[in-house]
Amino acid sequence: MADNSFDPQQIISYEFPVTTFTYTERDVALYALGVGACGSDAVDEKELKYVYHKDGQGFIKVLPTFAALFITGATDTFAKLPGLQFDPNLLLHGQQYIEIHKPFPSSACIENRMEVAGLHDKGKATILEVETKSYEKKSGELLCMNRTTVYLRGAGGFSKTSPPYSYRKYPANQVLTVKIPNSQPFAVQEDCTHQSQALLYRLSGDYNPLHSDPTVAGVAGFSRPILHGLCTLGFAVRAIIKRLCNGEPTLVKSIFGRFLLHVYPGETLITEMWLESSKVLFQTKVRERNKAVLTGYVVLGQLTSSL
Ligand SMILES: CCC/C=C/C(=O)SCCNC(=O)CCNC(=O)[C@H](O)C(C)(C)COP(=O)([O-])OP(=O)([O-])OC[C@H]1O[C@@H](n2cnc3c(N)ncnc32)[C@H](O)[C@@H]1OP(=O)([O-])[O-]
């Protein structure tokens, strides 16, 4: 339960310092491997381009979910937000919204501008939403926007008003809870994650011990370390690009995902996809527990003629 020092006004008006993030082709390839590219076929013609190009690494393609790496270290920033009180051990990633404005170069220096985009008192939890616009430093061009929603268990109940405090500064239709159709999915992709998946994915920069340390995972309420939510999202979007975009990552314009349940490394992800004009609705399930773990949508710029 939040104490008296919890100050919503101070949180939403906080001015974040500008941060930078530099990446190389090596980071791009390591990330792709972390979200399962070429995991079942090392010469997969739709995926090898994320890790290798015959003319040199400068030509490799970047997955759109790589955008989420630009905000690496954001959790540390949340923990220092003036006016916000929560136990970092109980933080879970709730949702991610990504808008792609330009295809990502294979290496770049990024400048991030962040602001609080939402804050909601849910009683048993607080939901914090932080929006980050990422610009390529050299050209000054906007590459993407990430909106990260974190679910802070045990940190709710700070409202002094009824109904409980809720602040949102973006259009509600960007994060509508996705209603999965009753019909058969248009396409389905199954991917096995490895026991070491979170240990590999963390090398892309999210070193939160929840994903590697059994003791920390236990304190957070899990029987062993769990997979990063953004790793699961990366698997799902890669599957959509492979199945519905003929392997072309630049068709993806925006992505929304809500994390419904944790995933344990080693579990099998089944991503089901439905086409609604240029929008792909998707749901990812874990085969071993027969549970949905992620739901969301991907907006495509144009559909391939092979559909
Ligand atoms: C960021 C870097 C750190 C990364 C960490 C990770 O990767 S961790 C690994 C990856 N992440 C994971 O593994 C997390 C997986 N997800 C979970 O474990 C659970 O969904 C939960 C614990 C987040 C919430 O469960 P619950 O039973 O406590 O929730 P409830 O059903 O009682 O609803 C209460 C209110 O909250 C709302 N709301 C609910 N869910 C979400 C959401 N996801 N998102 C946003 N909002 C959500 C819901 O609409 C409702 O509001 P309303 O309608 O009353 O106004």
The ligand as a Tripos MOL2 file, in Angstrom:
@<TRIPOS>MOLECULE
LIG
   55    57     1     0     0
SMALL
NO_CHARGES

@<TRIPOS>ATOM
      1 C1          9.6190   -2.7710  -17.9290 C.3       1 LIG1
      2 C2         10.8810   -3.4910  -17.5970 C.3       1 LIG1
      3 C3         10.7710   -4.5910  -16.5460 C.3       1 LIG1
      4 C4         10.3420   -5.8420  -17.1470 C.2       1 LIG1
      5 C5          9.7710   -6.8090  -16.3810 C.2       1 LIG1
      6 C6          9.2400   -8.0030  -17.0090 C.2       1 LIG1
      7 O1          9.5030   -8.3290  -18.1340 O.2       1 LIG1
      8 S1          8.1160   -8.9360  -16.0610 S.3       1 LIG1
      9 C7          7.5850  -10.2640  -17.1610 C.3       1 LIG1
     10 C8          6.4820   -9.8870  -18.0840 C.3       1 LIG1
     11 N1          5.2520   -9.5320  -17.4280 N.am      1 LIG1
     12 C9          4.4570  -10.4790  -16.8250 C.2       1 LIG1
     13 O2          4.8090  -11.6380  -16.7530 O.2       1 LIG1
     14 C10         3.1230   -9.9990  -16.2650 C.3       1 LIG1
     15 C11         2.0170  -10.9420  -16.6610 C.3       1 LIG1
     16 N2          0.7400  -10.4330  -16.1900 N.am      1 LIG1
     17 C12         0.2500  -10.6790  -14.9470 C.2       1 LIG1
     18 O3          0.8860  -11.3970  -14.1670 O.2       1 LIG1
     19 C13        -1.0650  -10.0510  -14.5580 C.3       1 LIG1
     20 O4         -1.7690   -9.6770  -15.7130 O.3       1 LIG1
     21 C14        -0.8880   -8.7800  -13.6530 C.3       1 LIG1
     22 C15        -0.2110   -9.1950  -12.3120 C.3       1 LIG1
     23 C16        -0.0350   -7.7190  -14.3460 C.3       1 LIG1
     24 C17        -2.2780   -8.1810  -13.3580 C.3       1 LIG1
     25 O5         -3.0840   -9.1960  -12.8610 O.3       1 LIG1
     26 P1         -4.1750   -8.9090  -11.7310 P.3       1 LIG1
     27 O6         -4.9540  -10.1660  -11.5530 O.co2     1 LIG1
     28 O7         -3.5050   -8.2900  -10.5300 O.co2     1 LIG1
     29 O8         -5.0350   -7.7730  -12.4520 O.3       1 LIG1
     30 P2         -6.6250   -7.6890  -12.5720 P.3       1 LIG1
     31 O9         -7.0970   -8.5590  -13.6600 O.co2     1 LIG1
     32 O10        -7.2350   -7.8480  -11.2240 O.co2     1 LIG1
     33 O11        -6.8050   -6.1800  -13.0610 O.3       1 LIG1
     34 C18        -6.5630   -5.0810  -12.2080 C.3       1 LIG1
     35 C19        -6.5280   -3.8210  -13.0600 C.3       1 LIG1
     36 O12        -5.2910   -3.7640  -13.7750 O.3       1 LIG1
     37 C20        -5.5220   -3.7830  -15.1800 C.3       1 LIG1
     38 N3         -4.5680   -4.7310  -15.7590 N.ar      1 LIG1
     39 C21        -4.5700   -6.0710  -15.6210 C.ar      1 LIG1
     40 N4         -3.5370   -6.6050  -16.2650 N.ar      1 LIG1
     41 C22        -2.8590   -5.5730  -16.8320 C.ar      1 LIG1
     42 C23        -1.7140   -5.5010  -17.6410 C.ar      1 LIG1
     43 N5         -1.0260   -6.5920  -18.0150 N.pl3     1 LIG1
     44 N6         -1.2980   -4.2940  -18.0480 N.ar      1 LIG1
     45 C24        -1.9730   -3.1900  -17.7130 C.ar      1 LIG1
     46 N7         -3.0870   -3.2060  -16.9430 N.ar      1 LIG1
     47 C25        -3.5050   -4.3850  -16.5040 C.ar      1 LIG1
     48 C26        -6.9520   -4.2490  -15.3900 C.3       1 LIG1
     49 O13        -7.5040   -3.7120  -16.5580 O.3       1 LIG1
     50 C27        -7.6250   -3.7820  -14.1150 C.3       1 LIG1
     51 O14        -8.0370   -2.4320  -14.2520 O.3       1 LIG1
     52 P3         -9.6370   -2.1030  -14.3330 P.3       1 LIG1
     53 O15       -10.1350   -2.8860  -15.5120 O.co2     1 LIG1
     54 O16       -10.1560   -2.5630  -13.0360 O.co2     1 LIG1
     55 O17        -9.6940   -0.6150  -14.5180 O.co2     1 LIG1
@<TRIPOS>BOND
     1     1     2 1
     2     2     3 1
     3     3     4 1
     4     4     5 2
     5     5     6 1
     6     6     7 2
     7     6     8 1
     8     8     9 1
     9     9    10 1
    10    10    11 1
    11    11    12 1
    12    12    13 2
    13    12    14 1
    14    14    15 1
    15    15    16 1
    16    16    17 1
    17    17    18 2
    18    17    19 1
    19    19    20 1
    20    19    21 1
    21    21    22 1
    22    21    23 1
    23    21    24 1
    24    24    25 1
    25    25    26 1
    26    26    27 2
    27    26    28 1
    28    26    29 1
    29    29    30 1
    30    30    31 2
    31    30    32 1
    32    30    33 1
    33    33    34 1
    34    34    35 1
    35    35    36 1
    36    35    50 1
    37    36    37 1
    38    37    38 1
    39    37    48 1
    40    38    39 ar
    41    38    47 ar
    42    39    40 ar
    43    40    41 ar
    44    41    42 ar
    45    41    47 ar
    46    42    43 1
    47    42    44 ar
    48    44    45 ar
    49    45    46 ar
    50    46    47 ar
    51    48    49 1
    52    48    50 1
    53    50    51 1
    54    51    52 1
    55    52    53 2
    56    52    54 1
    57    52    55 1
@<TRIPOS>SUBSTRUCTURE
     1 LIG1         1 GROUP 0 **** ****
